[in-house]
């Protein structure tokens, strides 16, 4: 498969930077951080994909340079911006491999915001312009990091309500509580693969198959880490019209007499479906199954709908009281809520169930756009900035420190203030902290070299990443 032309994967303005850096510039050292944002900590994940897919091995060739030159002359409409010789030098001197060193925190590590996550620097002084040329592409690691972070934060919420209301036996299924329904709402297949695999760092339920494909292809997952079950959609349940809904429900149970199966049940009237069909006419067939029917409402206010659905199902199927004093449906019946699910809505749903005396173990969730698409670079305030340079053999600490006006017109130092100097990340009595590269000399640097001069030097497995990110 032909990979994208890396020579064209930068913001257009960067092609002028080889001229704009001050003469005598030899080395540029930049770092990535989450400057703050919605959550206090960030899961680092996804860099290995970008390295293997875009940076590893020979990435600059004469053919790609010819293609890029034509496009860039068109983009700028002038011939004094793009300098072909800069890339020809890398092709001739380095065989088309990138003279770059990337260090990063191990993937899966959970890092408090405002700490260094990754550094990048050129290893050939003639290629000082290359470090931040790669910013455009490498900055996109914000996306899998953010999805992994959102997913993990939701797992914290789920665990809280399991701690409060679920039986100890139910904890074995917590990895299947949040299911990825986001493929169709993702902006591209690549987004689905990256975001889908990021979610699988924390959970095992997913209908986004590219997530498992990426985990196997780029992270050595031996088998698909995202698992799914047979499930219906409205085209199945509406095929015989409203009068035929019960017949289709029975057909579904007959088709999969064992195992877990999910059925969307709001095509006409979710409450009638639960009360008359599932809870009465098909009740005995459901209770005699060696497996679980997962009933799916898909419209209405999630809290009100779920409370009503659970009231019906508990009344029809009965329940037990677990050791924490909360109601649990028979194991043959569960509910999945996949409509209106987001980080903001989930606590309210579980809190309503808790107040109604219903255990969290009765409910699983499906999350689509809010998981894979409703995030952006500012969710965790990602930025990549230069912190150090060498100019005419002299070291230079580099820093931006904007003074800005707040909403009241008062001057203040911006949160965009960057770090200066070469950096390392240390574990200071259990707290991950960024310090200068020469500080804390007895403390190991958690940043490890993962890529150098075209070669992957550290290769993480998906299992190791999952273990690192575990709550």
GUTOR-315514 format. One record per residue (C-alpha): x, y, z; residue in one letter. Coordinates in nm, 4 decimals. Example, Ala and Ser with C-alpha at 12.3 -4.5 7.8 and 13.67 -1.06 7.14 Angstrom:
residues 2
+----------+----------+----------+-----+
:       c1 :       c2 :       c3 : res :
+----------+----------+----------+-----+
:   1.2300 :  -0.4500 :   0.7800 :   a :
:   1.3670 :  -0.1060 :   0.7140 :   s :
+----------+----------+----------+-----+
This chain:
residues 471
+----------+----------+----------+-----+
:       c1 :       c2 :       c3 : res :
+----------+----------+----------+-----+
:   0.0000 :   0.0000 :   0.0000 :   x :
:   0.1390 :   0.3415 :  -0.0970 :   x :
:   0.1941 :   0.5648 :   0.2033 :   x :
:   0.1277 :   0.9360 :   0.2056 :   x :
:   0.4078 :   1.1600 :   0.0835 :   x :
:   0.5653 :   1.2874 :   0.4059 :   x :
:   0.7194 :   1.5801 :   0.2196 :   x :
:   0.3654 :   1.7163 :   0.1801 :   x :
:   0.2451 :   1.6477 :   0.5353 :   x :
:   0.3236 :   1.9832 :   0.6926 :   x :
:   0.1445 :   2.3159 :   0.7215 :   x :
:   0.2338 :   2.5185 :   0.4156 :   x :
:   0.4015 :   2.7997 :   0.6082 :   x :
:   0.6649 :   2.5596 :   0.7440 :   x :
:   0.8338 :   2.5266 :   0.4021 :   x :
:   0.9683 :   2.8787 :   0.4479 :   x :
:   1.1255 :   2.8138 :   0.7871 :   x :
:   1.4616 :   2.6911 :   0.6586 :   x :
:   1.5161 :   3.0547 :   0.5553 :   x :
:   1.3522 :   3.2164 :   0.8566 :   x :
:   1.5520 :   3.0506 :   1.1343 :   x :
:   1.8397 :   3.2807 :   1.2252 :   x :
:   2.1632 :   3.1992 :   1.0337 :   x :
:   2.3836 :   2.9689 :   1.2372 :   x :
:   2.0943 :   2.7612 :   1.3746 :   x :
:   2.2087 :   2.4010 :   1.4151 :   x :
:   1.9712 :   2.2158 :   1.6450 :   x :
:   1.6049 :   2.2626 :   1.7365 :   x :
:   1.4609 :   2.0714 :   2.0328 :   x :
:   1.0844 :   2.0779 :   2.0874 :   x :
:   0.8484 :   1.9107 :   2.3302 :   x :
:   0.4826 :   1.8063 :   2.3482 :   x :
:   0.2583 :   1.8635 :   2.6477 :   x :
:  -0.1042 :   1.8781 :   2.7514 :   x :
:  -0.1252 :   2.2316 :   2.8913 :   x :
:  -0.4446 :   2.1662 :   3.0869 :   x :
:  -0.7954 :   2.1120 :   2.9588 :   x :
:  -1.0969 :   1.9130 :   3.0670 :   x :
:  -0.9146 :   1.6490 :   3.2716 :   x :
:  -0.6242 :   1.6708 :   3.5169 :   x :
:  -0.4272 :   1.3884 :   3.3591 :   x :
:  -0.3697 :   1.2509 :   3.0108 :   x :
:  -0.3154 :   0.8982 :   2.8799 :   x :
:  -0.0257 :   0.8980 :   2.6346 :   x :
:  -0.1105 :   0.6732 :   2.3395 :   x :
:  -0.0764 :   0.6638 :   1.9625 :   x :
:   0.2747 :   0.7887 :   1.8862 :   x :
:   0.3917 :   0.4417 :   1.7804 :   x :
:   0.1275 :   0.4392 :   1.5077 :   x :
:   0.2497 :   0.7684 :   1.3601 :   x :
:   0.6137 :   0.6583 :   1.3770 :   x :
:   0.5520 :   0.3233 :   1.2095 :   x :
:   0.3052 :   0.4530 :   0.9539 :   x :
:   0.4809 :   0.7747 :   0.8511 :   x :
:   0.8362 :   0.8095 :   0.9866 :   x :
:   1.0060 :   0.4701 :   0.9942 :   x :
:   1.2590 :   0.3732 :   0.7291 :   x :
:   1.3112 :   0.5501 :   0.3965 :   x :
:   1.0499 :   0.8260 :   0.3747 :   x :
:   1.2086 :   1.0749 :   0.1336 :   x :
:   1.2734 :   0.9591 :  -0.2236 :   x :
:   1.3391 :   1.1367 :  -0.5517 :   x :
:   0.9960 :   1.0328 :  -0.6812 :   x :
:   0.8192 :   1.1759 :  -0.3768 :   x :
:   1.0305 :   1.4889 :  -0.3994 :   x :
:   0.9334 :   1.5377 :  -0.7641 :   x :
:   0.5651 :   1.5051 :  -0.6715 :   x :
:   0.6009 :   1.7422 :  -0.3776 :   x :
:   0.7888 :   2.0046 :  -0.5776 :   x :
:   0.5118 :   2.0286 :  -0.8358 :   x :
:   0.2449 :   2.0701 :  -0.5686 :   x :
:   0.4399 :   2.3197 :  -0.3578 :   x :
:   0.5229 :   2.5436 :  -0.6539 :   x :
:   0.1497 :   2.5542 :  -0.7195 :   x :
:   0.0707 :   2.6224 :  -0.3532 :   x :
:   0.3038 :   2.9203 :  -0.3224 :   x :
:   0.2958 :   3.0545 :  -0.6780 :   x :
:   0.6649 :   3.1418 :  -0.6454 :   x :
:   0.9924 :   2.9492 :  -0.6528 :   x :
:   1.1802 :   3.1025 :  -0.3604 :   x :
:   0.9977 :   2.9265 :  -0.0739 :   x :
:   1.0271 :   2.5512 :  -0.1218 :   x :
:   1.3920 :   2.4426 :  -0.1349 :   x :
:   1.4311 :   2.1055 :  -0.3012 :   x :
:   1.7949 :   2.0821 :  -0.1947 :   x :
:   1.6982 :   2.0494 :   0.1738 :   x :
:   1.5279 :   1.7186 :   0.1018 :   x :
:   1.7879 :   1.6069 :  -0.1520 :   x :
:   2.0475 :   1.6413 :   0.1233 :   x :
:   1.8551 :   1.3952 :   0.3444 :   x :
:   1.8124 :   1.1545 :   0.0524 :   x :
:   2.1846 :   1.1635 :  -0.0313 :   x :
:   2.3335 :   1.1907 :   0.3190 :   x :
:   2.0864 :   0.9750 :   0.5147 :   x :
:   1.9395 :   0.7516 :   0.2461 :   x :
:   1.6014 :   0.9197 :   0.2788 :   x :
:   1.5727 :   0.8377 :   0.6498 :   x :
:   1.4910 :   1.1095 :   0.9003 :   x :
:   1.7850 :   1.2440 :   1.1047 :   x :
:   1.5587 :   1.2903 :   1.4036 :   x :
:   1.5489 :   1.1644 :   1.7622 :   x :
:   1.2152 :   1.1274 :   1.9421 :   x :
:   1.1895 :   1.0538 :   2.3116 :   x :
:   0.8573 :   0.9869 :   2.4798 :   x :
:   0.6962 :   0.8638 :   2.7959 :   x :
:   0.5999 :   0.4929 :   2.7652 :   x :
:   0.2655 :   0.4556 :   2.5906 :   x :
:  -0.0203 :   0.3973 :   2.8303 :   x :
:   0.1401 :   0.6143 :   3.0978 :   x :
:  -0.1060 :   0.8442 :   3.2741 :   x :
:   0.0634 :   1.1838 :   3.3099 :   x :
:  -0.0663 :   1.4892 :   3.5000 :   x :
:  -0.1259 :   1.7846 :   3.2674 :   x :
:   0.1440 :   2.0484 :   3.2146 :   x :
:   0.4177 :   1.7869 :   3.1879 :   x :
:   0.6396 :   1.6870 :   2.8986 :   x :
:   0.5091 :   1.3855 :   2.7051 :   x :
:   0.7478 :   1.3755 :   2.4106 :   x :
:   1.0556 :   1.5541 :   2.2753 :   x :
:   1.1892 :   1.5757 :   1.9211 :   x :
:   1.5251 :   1.7041 :   1.7963 :   x :
:   1.7344 :   1.6875 :   1.4802 :   x :
:   2.0537 :   1.4789 :   1.4883 :   x :
:   2.2170 :   1.6485 :   1.1867 :   x :
:   2.2878 :   2.0232 :   1.2246 :   x :
:   2.2098 :   2.0799 :   0.8574 :   x :
:   1.8515 :   1.9648 :   0.9286 :   x :
:   1.7595 :   2.2138 :   1.2012 :   x :
:   1.4429 :   2.2971 :   1.0049 :   x :
:   1.3201 :   1.9358 :   1.0183 :   x :
:   1.2274 :   1.9208 :   1.3880 :   x :
:   0.9291 :   2.1522 :   1.3718 :   x :
:   0.8540 :   2.0604 :   1.0111 :   x :
:   0.7273 :   1.7334 :   1.1629 :   x :
:   0.5099 :   1.9148 :   1.4186 :   x :
:   0.2000 :   1.9134 :   1.1973 :   x :
:   0.1920 :   1.5354 :   1.1714 :   x :
:   0.3150 :   1.4480 :   1.5204 :   x :
:   0.0757 :   1.6916 :   1.6850 :   x :
:  -0.2053 :   1.4644 :   1.5689 :   x :
:  -0.1120 :   1.2318 :   1.8545 :   x :
:  -0.3451 :   1.4612 :   2.0519 :   x :
:  -0.6353 :   1.2588 :   1.9092 :   x :
:  -0.5624 :   0.9055 :   2.0367 :   x :
:  -0.4312 :   1.0534 :   2.3625 :   x :
:  -0.7566 :   1.2434 :   2.4123 :   x :
:  -0.9849 :   0.9511 :   2.3237 :   x :
:  -0.7893 :   0.7234 :   2.5584 :   x :
:  -0.8172 :   0.9905 :   2.8286 :   x :
:  -1.1946 :   1.0391 :   2.7876 :   x :
:  -1.2496 :   0.6629 :   2.7861 :   x :
:  -1.0426 :   0.6204 :   3.1015 :   x :
:  -1.2216 :   0.9056 :   3.2794 :   x :
:  -1.5524 :   0.7355 :   3.2037 :   x :
:  -1.4129 :   0.4140 :   3.3479 :   x :
:  -1.3450 :   0.6044 :   3.6697 :   x :
:  -1.7125 :   0.7041 :   3.6834 :   x :
:  -1.8279 :   0.3504 :   3.6091 :   x :
:  -1.5988 :   0.2099 :   3.8762 :   x :
:  -1.7299 :   0.4599 :   4.1311 :   x :
:  -2.0876 :   0.3424 :   4.0795 :   x :
:  -1.9810 :  -0.0213 :   4.0728 :   x :
:  -1.8047 :   0.0383 :   4.4045 :   x :
:  -2.1265 :   0.1887 :   4.5408 :   x :
:  -2.3895 :  -0.0464 :   4.3997 :   x :
:  -2.2545 :  -0.3544 :   4.2197 :   x :
:  -2.1820 :  -0.7018 :   4.3510 :   x :
:  -1.8222 :  -0.8163 :   4.3654 :   x :
:  -1.8903 :  -1.0775 :   4.0979 :   x :
:  -2.0050 :  -0.8042 :   3.8575 :   x :
:  -1.6629 :  -0.6379 :   3.8520 :   x :
:  -1.5423 :  -0.9115 :   3.6162 :   x :
:  -1.7530 :  -0.7490 :   3.3446 :   x :
:  -1.6552 :  -0.3868 :   3.3973 :   x :
:  -1.4338 :  -0.3859 :   3.0867 :   x :
:  -1.7460 :  -0.4360 :   2.8756 :   x :
:  -1.9534 :  -0.1535 :   3.0247 :   x :
:  -1.8575 :   0.1135 :   2.7693 :   x :
:  -1.8885 :  -0.0048 :   2.4090 :   x :
:  -1.7508 :   0.1889 :   2.1123 :   x :
:  -2.0284 :   0.2669 :   1.8609 :   x :
:  -1.8320 :   0.5466 :   1.6952 :   x :
:  -1.7135 :   0.4099 :   1.3575 :   x :
:  -1.9884 :   0.5675 :   1.1460 :   x :
:  -1.9497 :   0.9015 :   1.3210 :   x :
:  -1.5712 :   0.9185 :   1.2841 :   x :
:  -1.4209 :   1.1588 :   1.0313 :   x :
:  -1.2200 :   0.8868 :   0.8534 :   x :
:  -1.1208 :   0.5222 :   0.8670 :   x :
:  -0.7869 :   0.6351 :   1.0142 :   x :
:  -0.9699 :   0.8224 :   1.2894 :   x :
:  -1.1779 :   0.5135 :   1.3621 :   x :
:  -0.8641 :   0.3002 :   1.3852 :   x :
:  -0.6750 :   0.5437 :   1.6045 :   x :
:  -0.9677 :   0.6429 :   1.8244 :   x :
:  -1.1039 :   0.2901 :   1.8347 :   x :
:  -0.7727 :   0.1458 :   1.9525 :   x :
:  -0.7375 :   0.4286 :   2.2063 :   x :
:  -1.0713 :   0.3301 :   2.3611 :   x :
:  -0.9556 :  -0.0326 :   2.3761 :   x :
:  -0.6724 :   0.0730 :   2.6062 :   x :
:  -0.9418 :   0.0940 :   2.8768 :   x :
:  -1.2364 :  -0.1207 :   2.7672 :   x :
:  -1.2920 :  -0.4366 :   2.5620 :   x :
:  -1.6356 :  -0.3716 :   2.4114 :   x :
:  -1.6326 :  -0.2313 :   2.0588 :   x :
:  -1.8088 :  -0.2426 :   1.7242 :   x :
:  -1.5270 :  -0.0383 :   1.5656 :   x :
:  -1.3230 :  -0.3149 :   1.4051 :   x :
:  -1.0460 :  -0.0807 :   1.2769 :   x :
:  -0.9557 :  -0.0223 :   1.6423 :   x :
:  -0.8647 :  -0.3901 :   1.6778 :   x :
:  -0.6918 :  -0.3902 :   1.3389 :   x :
:  -0.4681 :  -0.0985 :   1.4448 :   x :
:  -0.3918 :  -0.2632 :   1.7798 :   x :
:  -0.2801 :  -0.5794 :   1.5999 :   x :
:  -0.0944 :  -0.4055 :   1.3173 :   x :
:   0.0947 :  -0.1404 :   1.5142 :   x :
:   0.0971 :  -0.2697 :   1.8745 :   x :
:   0.1416 :  -0.6474 :   1.8488 :   x :
:  -0.1988 :  -0.7392 :   1.9918 :   x :
:  -0.2077 :  -1.1192 :   1.9344 :   x :
:  -0.5854 :  -1.1231 :   1.8919 :   x :
:  -0.8521 :  -0.8585 :   1.8424 :   x :
:  -0.8789 :  -0.6681 :   2.1734 :   x :
:  -1.2209 :  -0.5289 :   2.0818 :   x :
:  -1.5033 :  -0.7797 :   2.1307 :   x :
:  -1.8649 :  -0.7626 :   2.0176 :   x :
:  -2.1921 :  -0.9583 :   2.0119 :   x :
:  -2.4760 :  -1.0227 :   1.7650 :   x :
:  -2.7156 :  -0.7281 :   1.7683 :   x :
:  -3.0096 :  -0.5940 :   1.5699 :   x :
:  -3.0758 :  -0.2580 :   1.4091 :   x :
:  -3.4037 :  -0.0912 :   1.3233 :   x :
:  -3.4029 :  -0.2273 :   0.9660 :   x :
:  -3.4376 :  -0.5745 :   1.1166 :   x :
:  -3.6946 :  -0.4941 :   1.3816 :   x :
:  -3.9242 :  -0.2899 :   1.1540 :   x :
:  -3.9311 :  -0.5300 :   0.8594 :   x :
:  -4.2788 :  -0.6641 :   0.9387 :   x :
:  -4.4157 :  -0.3320 :   1.0586 :   x :
:  -4.5542 :  -0.2641 :   1.4042 :   x :
:  -4.7881 :  -0.5683 :   1.4073 :   x :
:  -4.4926 :  -0.7989 :   1.3334 :   x :
:  -4.2507 :  -0.6689 :   1.5974 :   x :
:  -4.3135 :  -0.9524 :   1.8425 :   x :
:  -4.2629 :  -1.2108 :   1.5683 :   x :
:  -3.9249 :  -1.0584 :   1.4866 :   x :
:  -3.8285 :  -1.0534 :   1.8548 :   x :
:  -3.9052 :  -1.4262 :   1.8751 :   x :
:  -3.7097 :  -1.4908 :   1.5557 :   x :
:  -3.4102 :  -1.3185 :   1.7154 :   x :
:  -3.4304 :  -1.5379 :   2.0241 :   x :
:  -3.4744 :  -1.8490 :   1.8083 :   x :
:  -3.1766 :  -1.7571 :   1.5891 :   x :
:  -2.9384 :  -1.7172 :   1.8823 :   x :
:  -3.0670 :  -1.9531 :   2.1521 :   x :
:  -2.7448 :  -1.9182 :   2.3527 :   x :
:  -2.4973 :  -1.6436 :   2.4319 :   x :
:  -2.5410 :  -1.2696 :   2.4566 :   x :
:  -2.7510 :  -1.0854 :   2.2000 :   x :
:  -2.8720 :  -0.7247 :   2.1911 :   x :
:  -3.2002 :  -0.6059 :   2.0448 :   x :
:  -3.3050 :  -0.2473 :   1.9779 :   x :
:  -3.6603 :  -0.2276 :   2.1128 :   x :
:  -3.7851 :   0.1284 :   2.0621 :   x :
:  -3.8919 :   0.1015 :   1.6974 :   x :
:  -4.2520 :   0.1694 :   1.8046 :   x :
:  -4.2990 :   0.1637 :   2.1817 :   x :
:  -4.0128 :   0.0611 :   2.4081 :   x :
:  -4.2396 :   0.0312 :   2.7110 :   x :
:  -4.4845 :  -0.2013 :   2.5361 :   x :
:  -4.1924 :  -0.4048 :   2.4039 :   x :
:  -4.0595 :  -0.4516 :   2.7575 :   x :
:  -4.3951 :  -0.5138 :   2.9223 :   x :
:  -4.5902 :  -0.7209 :   2.6702 :   x :
:  -4.3331 :  -0.8836 :   2.4458 :   x :
:  -4.0087 :  -0.9350 :   2.6383 :   x :
:  -4.1649 :  -0.9320 :   2.9840 :   x :
:  -4.4739 :  -1.1439 :   2.9174 :   x :
:  -4.5082 :  -1.3356 :   2.5919 :   x :
:  -4.1367 :  -1.4127 :   2.5464 :   x :
:  -4.0459 :  -1.4156 :   2.9148 :   x :
:  -4.0100 :  -1.7897 :   2.9602 :   x :
:  -3.7999 :  -1.8278 :   2.6461 :   x :
:  -3.5670 :  -1.5531 :   2.7707 :   x :
:  -3.5321 :  -1.7004 :   3.1186 :   x :
:  -3.4620 :  -2.0471 :   2.9772 :   x :
:  -3.1749 :  -1.9216 :   2.7575 :   x :
:  -2.8127 :  -1.9976 :   2.8376 :   x :
:  -2.7168 :  -1.6407 :   2.7736 :   x :
:  -2.8258 :  -1.2796 :   2.8108 :   x :
:  -3.0728 :  -1.0660 :   2.6161 :   x :
:  -2.9610 :  -0.7022 :   2.6213 :   x :
:  -3.2572 :  -0.4727 :   2.5598 :   x :
:  -3.1730 :  -0.1427 :   2.3913 :   x :
:  -3.3814 :   0.1739 :   2.4160 :   x :
:  -3.2645 :   0.4249 :   2.1544 :   x :
:  -3.4726 :   0.7397 :   2.1973 :   x :
:  -3.6133 :   0.9698 :   2.4627 :   x :
:  -3.4540 :   1.1192 :   2.7695 :   x :
:  -3.1981 :   0.8611 :   2.8851 :   x :
:  -3.2648 :   0.8975 :   3.2572 :   x :
:  -3.6439 :   0.8951 :   3.2401 :   x :
:  -3.6519 :   0.6204 :   2.9787 :   x :
:  -3.4155 :   0.3942 :   3.1704 :   x :
:  -3.5993 :   0.4393 :   3.4994 :   x :
:  -3.9253 :   0.3403 :   3.3307 :   x :
:  -3.7686 :   0.0476 :   3.1425 :   x :
:  -3.6036 :  -0.0869 :   3.4577 :   x :
:  -3.9265 :  -0.0467 :   3.6545 :   x :
:  -4.1047 :  -0.2634 :   3.3981 :   x :
:  -3.8289 :  -0.5244 :   3.3681 :   x :
:  -3.7790 :  -0.5585 :   3.7442 :   x :
:  -4.1518 :  -0.6033 :   3.7861 :   x :
:  -4.1796 :  -0.8572 :   3.5040 :   x :
:  -3.8631 :  -1.0616 :   3.5512 :   x :
:  -3.8120 :  -1.0175 :   3.9233 :   x :
:  -3.4813 :  -0.9368 :   4.0851 :   x :
:  -3.2396 :  -1.0216 :   4.3606 :   x :
:  -3.0824 :  -0.7854 :   4.6125 :   x :
:  -2.7025 :  -0.7918 :   4.5992 :   x :
:  -2.4714 :  -0.7637 :   4.8986 :   x :
:  -2.4737 :  -0.3839 :   4.8722 :   x :
:  -2.8525 :  -0.3665 :   4.8889 :   x :
:  -2.9301 :  -0.2935 :   4.5218 :   x :
:  -3.1653 :  -0.4642 :   4.2777 :   x :
:  -3.0223 :  -0.6922 :   4.0091 :   x :
:  -3.2182 :  -0.8407 :   3.7201 :   x :
:  -3.1848 :  -1.2131 :   3.6427 :   x :
:  -2.8614 :  -1.2778 :   3.4480 :   x :
:  -3.0649 :  -1.3480 :   3.1320 :   x :
:  -3.1720 :  -0.9800 :   3.1065 :   x :
:  -2.9704 :  -0.6600 :   3.0854 :   x :
:  -3.0102 :  -0.3143 :   2.9290 :   x :
:  -2.7810 :  -0.1106 :   2.7052 :   x :
:  -2.8150 :   0.2658 :   2.6632 :   x :
:  -2.6510 :   0.3861 :   2.3434 :   x :
:  -2.8370 :   0.7088 :   2.2781 :   x :
:  -2.7264 :   1.0404 :   2.4301 :   x :
:  -2.4213 :   0.8915 :   2.6002 :   x :
:  -2.1301 :   1.1225 :   2.6834 :   x :
:  -1.8900 :   1.1905 :   2.9675 :   x :
:  -2.1355 :   1.4583 :   3.0867 :   x :
:  -2.4478 :   1.2390 :   3.0789 :   x :
:  -2.3137 :   0.9149 :   3.2288 :   x :
:  -2.2900 :   1.0233 :   3.5957 :   x :
:  -2.6510 :   1.1454 :   3.5928 :   x :
:  -2.7711 :   0.8149 :   3.4533 :   x :
:  -2.5926 :   0.6054 :   3.7137 :   x :
:  -2.6887 :   0.8413 :   3.9945 :   x :
:  -3.0570 :   0.8098 :   3.8988 :   x :
:  -3.0302 :   0.4303 :   3.9031 :   x :
:  -2.8550 :   0.4433 :   4.2393 :   x :
:  -3.1306 :   0.6586 :   4.3906 :   x :
:  -3.3874 :   0.4120 :   4.2563 :   x :
:  -3.2064 :   0.1244 :   4.4270 :   x :
:  -3.0921 :  -0.0287 :   4.0967 :   x :
:  -2.7406 :  -0.1689 :   4.0697 :   x :
:  -2.5074 :  -0.0315 :   3.8024 :   x :
:  -2.4386 :  -0.3897 :   3.6951 :   x :
:  -2.7769 :  -0.3979 :   3.5171 :   x :
:  -2.6670 :  -0.1425 :   3.2573 :   x :
:  -2.4024 :  -0.1204 :   2.9869 :   x :
:  -2.3390 :   0.1751 :   2.7588 :   x :
:  -2.2725 :   0.2411 :   2.3920 :   x :
:  -2.0964 :   0.5637 :   2.2948 :   x :
:  -2.0487 :   0.6988 :   1.9448 :   x :
:  -1.9736 :   1.0543 :   1.8408 :   x :
:  -1.8954 :   1.1739 :   2.1918 :   x :
:  -1.6221 :   0.9103 :   2.2166 :   x :
:  -1.4458 :   0.9279 :   1.8802 :   x :
:  -1.5535 :   1.2602 :   1.7325 :   x :
:  -1.6642 :   1.5154 :   1.9905 :   x :
:  -1.3082 :   1.5918 :   2.1005 :   x :
:  -1.0483 :   1.8322 :   1.9680 :   x :
:  -0.6911 :   1.9428 :   2.0326 :   x :
:  -0.8131 :   2.1878 :   2.2967 :   x :
:  -0.9955 :   1.9217 :   2.5003 :   x :
:  -0.6591 :   1.8655 :   2.6704 :   x :
:  -0.4865 :   2.1806 :   2.5365 :   x :
:  -0.2127 :   1.9979 :   2.3452 :   x :
:   0.0833 :   2.1995 :   2.2160 :   x :
:   0.4273 :   2.1302 :   2.0705 :   x :
:   0.6821 :   2.4077 :   2.1316 :   x :
:   1.0535 :   2.4673 :   2.0908 :   x :
:   1.2359 :   2.4703 :   2.4255 :   x :
:   1.6030 :   2.4581 :   2.3299 :   x :
:   1.8296 :   2.5340 :   2.0356 :   x :
:   2.1935 :   2.5464 :   1.9405 :   x :
:   2.2996 :   2.8526 :   1.7393 :   x :
:   2.6600 :   2.8965 :   1.6269 :   x :
:   2.7570 :   2.6218 :   1.8743 :   x :
:   2.5982 :   2.8135 :   2.1624 :   x :
:   2.3131 :   2.6585 :   2.3684 :   x :
:   1.9964 :   2.8673 :   2.3856 :   x :
:   1.7003 :   2.8095 :   2.6184 :   x :
:   1.3896 :   2.8976 :   2.4192 :   x :
:   1.0571 :   3.0010 :   2.5708 :   x :
:   0.7366 :   3.1830 :   2.4866 :   x :
:   0.5692 :   3.3775 :   2.7670 :   x :
:   0.2709 :   3.5742 :   2.6303 :   x :
:   0.1207 :   3.8590 :   2.8298 :   x :
:  -0.2520 :   3.8681 :   2.7661 :   x :
:  -0.5660 :   4.0508 :   2.8713 :   x :
:  -0.8314 :   3.8641 :   3.0681 :   x :
:  -1.2046 :   3.9240 :   3.0312 :   x :
:  -1.1824 :   4.2162 :   3.2750 :   x :
:  -0.9039 :   4.3844 :   3.0824 :   x :
:  -0.6323 :   4.2912 :   3.3330 :   x :
:  -0.2863 :   4.1822 :   3.2199 :   x :
:  -0.1752 :   3.8311 :   3.3077 :   x :
:   0.0714 :   3.5658 :   3.1923 :   x :
:  -0.1014 :   3.3300 :   2.9491 :   x :
:  -0.1478 :   2.9591 :   3.0194 :   x :
:   0.0330 :   2.9212 :   2.6852 :   x :
:   0.3631 :   2.9969 :   2.8573 :   x :
:   0.6022 :   2.7261 :   2.7432 :   x :
:   0.8853 :   2.5387 :   2.9110 :   x :
:   1.2501 :   2.6288 :   2.8530 :   x :
:   1.5571 :   2.4105 :   2.8085 :   x :
:   1.6042 :   2.0391 :   2.7613 :   x :
:   1.3576 :   1.8455 :   2.9727 :   x :
:   1.3042 :   1.5168 :   3.1471 :   x :
:   1.0125 :   1.3560 :   3.3251 :   x :
:   1.0797 :   1.2022 :   3.6641 :   x :
:   0.8849 :   1.0133 :   3.9261 :   x :
:   0.9199 :   1.2277 :   4.2356 :   x :
:   0.7780 :   1.0236 :   4.5243 :   x :
:   0.4952 :   0.8917 :   4.3104 :   x :
:   0.4267 :   1.2211 :   4.1315 :   x :
:   0.5314 :   1.2585 :   3.7682 :   x :
:   0.7109 :   1.5913 :   3.7341 :   x :
:   0.8944 :   1.7743 :   3.4552 :   x :
:   1.2413 :   1.9069 :   3.5383 :   x :
:   1.5414 :   2.0341 :   3.3479 :   x :
:   1.7524 :   1.7645 :   3.1845 :   x :
:   2.0401 :   1.8257 :   3.4273 :   x :
:   1.8215 :   1.8491 :   3.7386 :   x :
:   1.7609 :   1.5572 :   3.9753 :   x :
:   2.0639 :   1.3666 :   3.8408 :   x :
:   1.9870 :   1.0593 :   4.0496 :   x :
:   1.6337 :   1.0325 :   3.9084 :   x :
:   1.5748 :   0.8274 :   3.5950 :   x :
:   1.4261 :   1.0068 :   3.2959 :   x :
:   1.0936 :   0.8450 :   3.2084 :   x :
:   1.1247 :   0.9761 :   2.8537 :   x :
:   1.2729 :   0.6988 :   2.6434 :   x :
:   1.4152 :   0.7138 :   2.2917 :   x :
:   1.1529 :   0.5562 :   2.0660 :   x :
:   1.2821 :   0.6679 :   1.7251 :   x :
:   1.6268 :   0.7676 :   1.6002 :   x :
:   1.7541 :   0.8259 :   1.2473 :   x :
:   1.4758 :   0.6323 :   1.0777 :   x :
:   1.4722 :   0.3394 :   1.3196 :   x :
:   1.2089 :   0.2448 :   1.5806 :   x :
:   1.4091 :   0.1936 :   1.9001 :   x :
:   1.1272 :   0.1103 :   2.1406 :   x :
:   0.8273 :  -0.1030 :   2.0498 :   x :
:   0.5308 :  -0.1217 :   2.2879 :   x :
:   0.2752 :  -0.4017 :   2.3015 :   x :
:  -0.0938 :  -0.3346 :   2.3404 :   x :
:  -0.1082 :  -0.5478 :   2.6527 :   x :
:   0.1704 :  -0.3467 :   2.8177 :   x :
:  -0.0131 :  -0.0252 :   2.7325 :   x :
:  -0.3355 :  -0.1552 :   2.8847 :   x :
:  -0.1509 :  -0.2502 :   3.2022 :   x :
:   0.0134 :   0.0916 :   3.2251 :   x :
:  -0.3178 :   0.2746 :   3.1877 :   x :
:  -0.5169 :   0.0516 :   3.4241 :   x :
:  -0.6983 :   0.2261 :   3.7080 :   x :
+----------+----------+----------+-----+
